[in-house]
Amino acid sequence: MIADDFIYYNAIGLYCPYGDFYLDPQQPVKNAVVSHAHGDHAVSGNSDVYCTEATYRFMQIRYGKNAGKVFHLVAYHQIFTLGKVNITLISAGHMLGSAQVLMEYNGVKYLYTGDYKLQADATCAPYKFVQADVLITESTFANPETQHPDPVAEVQKMADMKINILLGAYGLGKSQRLIRMINDIIPRKKILVHHRIMPLNAVYEQMGFPLGKYELYSRKLMKNQDEYVYIVPPFTFDSYFKAVGVKRLFASGWKNLQVNEHDTLMLSDHVDWNDILQVIEQTNPQQIWTLHGDGRYLAAHFSNRIFVKMLA
């Protein structure tokens, strides 16, 4: 029987009382199962952290000695137990090291997706479909009107731009995906990288995900008009709002983060509406629990067929 209180939100985050652990807690806790290393999912200071090796490495870069007291590095498909819950990490396809969390208690399987995507990405393990009784899915873009464009076609937009490009992107995950895609799709472009992105790139390379050619940003190089693409994190991109002699683009699935309606680069690392429906079909759950977005469209779509509960 599905336990309605298997996980629920409290003041700290998403808590599982049957295993006494939190999934991606928002404040430091005793037991944290961390799906991936983005800051809205991985906070510093937890006592015991259960995550993939890549997530651990990224947290070490970002938080240093404050990353966490004890890290338990878990490979994909390796089972471990907290309290009365058996837990397995499954690749989520969101970024390097990202994981779904499959939890089994009293013969019932609960699958927490974390952030995930189905689009092809040469810089991380692909999303793996697994079946579960309860699908606990992020619903960032769970709207029938949201369909992500072809990522290759989006990157190809830069091919005909005969001006240096200032490309804003999240430093972890998105930047590395862009570096690899630009090298694969428009190899003549010369990629420059902000210094804060460089150590993150090194983890990708060390873990067997080569990104191709790129080099550390140099102001001297950028003064030349020579097919340069300078990839910078959001705070730097925003500070260059008056930059001249460059085409400004920001890579995101959110329309409101685009520079304007003409200069767009719609590249998302989350599932869109059709992707979510595909995951639900493959997972074959009895119930769907939604979080990190609006679950109303899923509830209406499945109506009397599958019970949908909105956790947040």
C-alpha positions as CSV (number, residue, x, y, z in Angstrom):
1,M,0.0,0.0,0.0
2,I,1.3,3.5,-0.9
3,A,2.1,5.5,2.2
4,D,0.7,9.0,1.7
5,D,3.3,10.4,4.1
6,F,6.2,8.6,2.6
7,I,7.7,12.0,1.8
8,Y,6.4,15.5,2.6
9,Y,7.7,19.0,3.0
10,N,8.5,20.5,6.4
11,A,10.3,23.7,7.3
12,I,13.7,22.2,6.2
13,G,12.8,20.5,3.0
14,L,11.5,17.2,1.5
15,Y,11.6,14.6,4.3
16,C,11.2,10.8,4.4
17,P,10.2,9.8,7.9
18,Y,10.6,6.0,7.2
19,G,14.3,6.5,6.4
20,D,14.9,9.7,8.4
21,F,16.5,11.5,5.5
22,Y,15.9,14.5,3.3
23,L,15.9,14.7,-0.5
24,D,17.8,17.8,-1.6
25,P,17.3,19.6,1.7
26,Q,17.3,23.4,1.7
27,Q,19.0,23.6,5.1
28,P,21.8,21.4,6.6
29,V,20.4,18.1,8.0
30,K,21.8,14.9,9.4
31,N,21.1,12.7,6.4
32,A,20.9,14.2,3.0
33,V,20.3,12.4,-0.3
34,V,21.4,14.9,-3.0
35,S,20.3,14.4,-6.5
36,H,22.8,16.8,-8.2
37,A,25.1,19.6,-7.4
38,H,23.1,22.7,-8.5
39,G,22.8,25.2,-5.6
40,D,19.0,24.9,-5.3
41,H,19.4,21.1,-4.6
42,A,22.8,20.8,-2.9
43,V,23.4,23.0,0.2
44,S,26.6,22.9,2.3
45,G,26.9,21.7,5.9
46,N,25.0,18.4,5.9
47,S,26.3,15.7,8.3
48,D,26.0,12.7,6.1
49,V,25.6,13.2,2.3
50,Y,24.6,10.4,-0.1
51,C,25.3,11.3,-3.7
52,T,27.3,10.4,-6.9
53,E,31.0,11.0,-7.1
54,A,30.5,13.8,-9.6
55,T,28.1,15.6,-7.3
56,Y,30.6,15.3,-4.5
57,R,33.4,16.8,-6.6
58,F,31.3,19.7,-7.7
59,M,30.2,20.4,-4.1
60,Q,33.8,20.3,-3.0
61,I,34.7,23.0,-5.6
62,R,31.7,25.2,-4.6
63,Y,31.7,24.8,-0.9
64,G,35.3,23.6,0.0
65,K,35.7,22.3,3.6
66,N,32.1,23.3,4.4
67,A,30.6,21.0,1.7
68,G,29.6,18.4,4.3
69,K,31.0,16.3,7.1
70,V,30.8,12.8,5.6
71,F,30.2,11.9,2.0
72,H,28.9,8.5,1.0
73,L,29.6,8.1,-2.7
74,V,27.1,6.0,-4.5
75,A,27.3,4.6,-8.0
76,Y,24.3,4.3,-10.2
77,H,22.3,1.2,-9.4
78,Q,24.1,0.6,-6.1
79,I,21.6,-0.1,-3.4
80,F,22.0,1.4,0.1
81,T,19.7,1.5,3.1
82,L,18.6,4.4,5.3
83,G,16.2,3.4,8.1
84,K,13.6,1.1,6.5
85,V,14.1,2.3,3.0
86,N,16.2,0.8,0.3
87,I,17.6,3.5,-2.1
88,T,19.1,3.3,-5.6
89,L,20.5,6.2,-7.6
90,I,19.5,6.2,-11.3
91,S,20.9,8.5,-14.0
92,A,18.7,11.5,-14.6
93,G,20.3,13.1,-17.7
94,H,20.1,16.6,-16.2
95,M,23.9,17.1,-15.9
96,L,27.0,15.1,-14.9
97,G,26.3,13.1,-11.8
98,S,22.6,13.9,-11.7
99,A,20.5,11.1,-10.2
100,Q,16.9,10.0,-9.8
101,V,16.3,8.5,-6.4
102,L,14.5,5.2,-6.4
103,M,13.2,4.3,-2.9
104,E,11.5,1.1,-1.9
105,Y,9.6,0.6,1.4
106,N,7.2,-2.2,2.2
107,G,7.3,-3.5,-1.4
108,V,6.3,-0.1,-2.8
109,K,8.6,1.9,-5.1
110,Y,8.8,5.7,-5.0
111,L,10.8,7.4,-7.7
112,Y,12.0,11.0,-7.1
113,T,13.3,12.4,-10.4
114,G,15.2,15.4,-9.2
115,D,15.8,17.6,-12.2
116,Y,15.9,15.6,-15.4
117,K,15.9,15.8,-19.2
118,L,15.4,13.4,-22.1
119,Q,17.3,15.4,-24.8
120,A,20.6,14.0,-26.0
121,D,23.6,15.3,-24.1
122,A,27.2,14.1,-24.6
123,T,28.3,15.5,-21.3
124,C,26.4,13.2,-18.9
125,A,24.8,9.8,-18.6
126,P,21.3,9.7,-20.3
127,Y,18.0,9.5,-18.5
128,K,17.2,5.9,-17.6
129,F,13.6,4.8,-17.5
130,V,12.5,2.7,-14.5
131,Q,9.1,1.6,-13.3
132,A,7.7,2.7,-10.0
133,D,4.4,2.8,-8.1
134,V,4.8,6.5,-7.3
135,L,6.5,9.0,-9.6
136,I,7.6,12.1,-7.7
137,T,8.4,14.4,-10.6
138,E,9.6,18.0,-11.0
139,S,7.1,20.0,-13.0
140,T,9.1,23.1,-14.0
141,F,7.7,23.0,-17.5
142,A,4.6,20.8,-17.0
143,N,2.4,22.9,-19.3
144,P,0.9,21.6,-22.6
145,E,2.0,24.9,-24.2
146,T,5.7,24.2,-23.4
147,Q,7.6,22.3,-26.0
148,H,11.4,22.7,-26.1
149,P,12.9,23.4,-29.6
150,D,15.5,21.2,-31.1
151,P,18.7,21.9,-29.2
152,V,20.9,21.4,-32.3
153,A,18.9,23.9,-34.3
154,E,19.2,26.4,-31.4
155,V,23.0,26.1,-31.3
156,Q,23.2,26.4,-35.1
157,K,21.8,29.9,-34.8
158,M,25.2,31.0,-33.8
159,A,26.8,29.7,-37.1
160,D,25.8,32.7,-39.2
161,M,26.6,35.4,-36.5
162,K,29.7,37.2,-37.9
163,I,30.4,38.9,-34.6
164,N,31.8,37.8,-31.3
165,I,29.2,36.3,-29.0
166,L,28.8,36.9,-25.3
167,L,27.0,33.7,-24.2
168,G,25.4,33.6,-20.7
169,A,24.9,30.2,-19.2
170,Y,24.8,28.5,-15.8
171,G,28.3,27.6,-15.0
172,L,27.6,24.0,-14.0
173,G,25.9,21.7,-16.5
174,K,24.7,24.2,-19.2
175,S,28.2,25.7,-19.9
176,Q,29.8,22.3,-20.4
177,R,26.9,21.1,-22.6
178,L,27.3,24.3,-24.7
179,I,31.0,23.9,-25.1
180,R,30.6,20.3,-26.4
181,M,27.7,21.2,-28.7
182,I,29.5,24.2,-30.2
183,N,32.6,22.1,-30.8
184,D,30.5,19.4,-32.4
185,I,28.1,21.6,-34.5
186,I,30.1,24.7,-35.3
187,P,33.8,23.7,-34.8
188,R,35.2,26.8,-36.4
189,K,33.9,28.9,-33.5
190,K,36.6,29.7,-30.9
191,I,35.3,29.2,-27.3
192,L,36.5,31.3,-24.4
193,V,35.5,30.4,-20.9
194,H,35.1,32.4,-17.7
195,H,37.7,31.5,-15.0
196,R,35.0,30.3,-12.6
197,I,33.8,27.7,-15.1
198,M,37.3,26.2,-15.7
199,P,37.5,24.0,-12.6
200,L,34.1,22.6,-13.3
201,N,35.2,21.7,-16.8
202,A,38.2,19.8,-15.3
203,V,35.8,17.5,-13.5
204,Y,34.1,16.6,-16.7
205,E,37.3,15.9,-18.4
206,Q,38.7,13.8,-15.5
207,M,35.5,11.7,-15.4
208,G,35.6,10.8,-19.0
209,F,33.4,13.5,-20.7
210,P,35.6,15.4,-23.0
211,L,34.3,18.8,-24.0
212,G,36.5,19.6,-27.0
213,K,38.5,22.8,-27.6
214,Y,38.2,25.9,-25.4
215,E,40.5,28.3,-23.6
216,L,40.5,30.7,-20.7
217,Y,39.1,34.1,-21.5
218,S,41.5,36.9,-22.5
219,R,40.4,40.4,-23.0
220,K,43.1,40.8,-25.6
221,L,41.6,37.9,-27.7
222,M,38.1,39.2,-27.4
223,K,39.1,42.6,-28.9
224,N,39.4,40.8,-32.2
225,Q,36.4,39.9,-34.3
226,D,37.3,36.3,-34.9
227,E,34.3,33.9,-34.4
228,Y,34.8,34.0,-30.6
229,V,32.1,32.7,-28.2
230,Y,32.7,33.8,-24.6
231,I,30.8,31.7,-22.2
232,V,30.1,33.4,-18.9
233,P,27.9,32.7,-15.8
234,P,24.8,34.8,-15.2
235,F,26.2,37.3,-12.8
236,T,29.0,38.2,-15.3
237,F,26.5,38.3,-18.2
238,D,24.3,40.7,-16.4
239,S,27.2,43.0,-15.5
240,Y,28.1,43.2,-19.3
241,F,24.7,44.6,-20.2
242,K,26.4,47.6,-21.9
243,A,28.9,45.5,-23.8
244,V,29.5,46.7,-27.4
245,G,30.9,44.8,-30.3
246,V,29.3,41.5,-29.3
247,K,26.1,39.7,-29.8
248,R,24.5,38.9,-26.4
249,L,22.7,35.6,-26.0
250,F,21.5,33.8,-22.9
251,A,21.0,30.0,-23.0
252,S,17.9,29.0,-21.1
253,G,14.6,27.2,-21.4
254,W,12.9,30.3,-19.9
255,K,11.6,32.9,-22.3
256,N,11.9,35.7,-19.8
257,L,15.7,35.1,-19.5
258,Q,16.3,35.7,-23.2
259,V,17.9,39.0,-24.2
260,N,15.0,40.0,-26.4
261,E,12.4,38.3,-28.7
262,H,14.9,38.2,-31.6
263,D,18.1,37.1,-29.8
264,T,17.1,33.8,-28.3
265,L,18.9,30.6,-27.4
266,M,16.2,28.3,-26.0
267,L,18.2,25.4,-24.5
268,S,16.7,23.7,-21.5
269,D,18.1,21.0,-19.2
270,H,14.6,20.1,-18.0
271,V,11.8,18.0,-19.5
272,D,9.0,19.7,-21.3
273,W,5.3,18.6,-21.4
274,N,5.7,15.8,-24.0
275,D,8.8,14.5,-22.2
276,I,7.0,14.3,-18.9
277,L,4.2,12.3,-20.6
278,Q,6.7,9.9,-22.0
279,V,8.3,9.4,-18.6
280,I,4.9,8.8,-17.0
281,E,4.1,6.2,-19.7
282,Q,7.4,4.4,-19.2
283,T,7.3,4.6,-15.4
284,N,3.7,3.3,-15.3
285,P,2.9,4.8,-11.8
286,Q,-0.2,4.3,-9.8
287,Q,0.2,7.9,-8.5
288,I,2.1,11.0,-9.6
289,W,3.3,13.5,-7.0
290,T,4.5,16.9,-8.4
291,L,6.9,19.5,-7.0
292,H,9.1,22.4,-8.3
293,G,6.3,23.7,-10.5
294,D,2.6,23.6,-11.3
295,G,1.0,20.1,-11.3
296,R,-2.5,21.3,-12.2
297,Y,-2.1,20.5,-15.9
298,L,-1.0,17.0,-15.1
299,A,-3.9,16.5,-12.7
300,A,-6.3,17.7,-15.4
301,H,-4.7,15.6,-18.1
302,F,-4.9,12.4,-16.2
303,S,-8.1,13.2,-14.5
304,N,-9.7,9.9,-13.4
305,R,-6.9,7.7,-14.8
306,I,-4.0,8.4,-12.5
307,F,-4.1,10.2,-9.1
308,V,-2.0,13.3,-9.1
309,K,-0.9,15.0,-5.8
310,M,0.8,18.4,-5.7
311,L,3.5,18.3,-3.0
312,A,4.5,21.9,-3.8
